[in-house]
Amino acid sequence: MALEKGTKKSVRKNSKRLEKKLIKGLTPSKSILGNNKVRLIIISIVASLSVIMSTQLLGSFSGSSSIKEIGLIFGVIAGIVPMTLFQLKEVQRRDSIDKHMPVFLLALLSSVQSGANLIKAIEQTANRNLGGLTIPLRNLRANMSWGMPMDEAFAHFADSTNTKISRRVTVLLEMALKIGGDIDENLDMIQKHVTEMQNIEKNRKSQLAPYTYTIYISYAVFLAVAVLLITSFFTEIEKVQESLISGGGASEGGLFGSLASMDIALMEAALFNMSLIEAVFGGLAAGKIGAGSYVAGIKHVVVMIVLAVIAFNVV
């Protein structure tokens, strides 16, 4: 009898260990996300250093300082782009979760109205294709099927989705499950609340979209004025300087004498640096206004910097 009890206890312990491993495997691991970020950081550093070193060597062989400056800029961009793509992919995943959340709630409501309880409705809804919400729902179903407490299962679901709307829906579903009562009415109320929140967010983005275009238009005007100054005004100053130097009037006073001492290259570099500063702050502002995130503005920063390089070196 003692041997049977010991074997039963060991089987229970092993089953619990296996259950914990399976539950951990079904839920998103922070260490995996951390490893992905570390890899991206390493890739970004290697790409940035390789671009900078290759352009610096090319500039040294050709004797061109502009190649070194442009290479330094694109080296920084090469270091930013991998992390930016990772963050944009995460933003797209969250947008997909929020987009499919009303569909998920409608599916829950229809299942409950057909006679299923809330837990059974969640299990049935997890079989559907709901975009970025599919994997977290299947993980939630698996966690509940393995006997995880509802509080922990919903907590894992909220952590895996990691959006404001999904966290609110998770709290409301958990409260509806604990309190009981008319589940149909509660689900209908939650679905209407989520739909209203998404409509408000859509209206906000549509109203703020013209401001993003305004930032690009103002930046294009700045680049056009800078190019006109370099191609017309600064070239005329260089001609005056050449005539003053050839005519021996560089040492005379007055307006034309002061033009002889002007450093045109320094003024062009100042305009280029100003365009880069405006690209950084304007791009971040465009991302914050359009998508509500400074990370989303990095793509605008990259586009504006490329436009500045083209304007100052090609046009």
Order of alpha helices (4+ residues) and beta strands (2+ residues): alpha-alpha-alpha-alpha-alpha-alpha-alpha-alpha-alpha-alpha-alpha-alpha
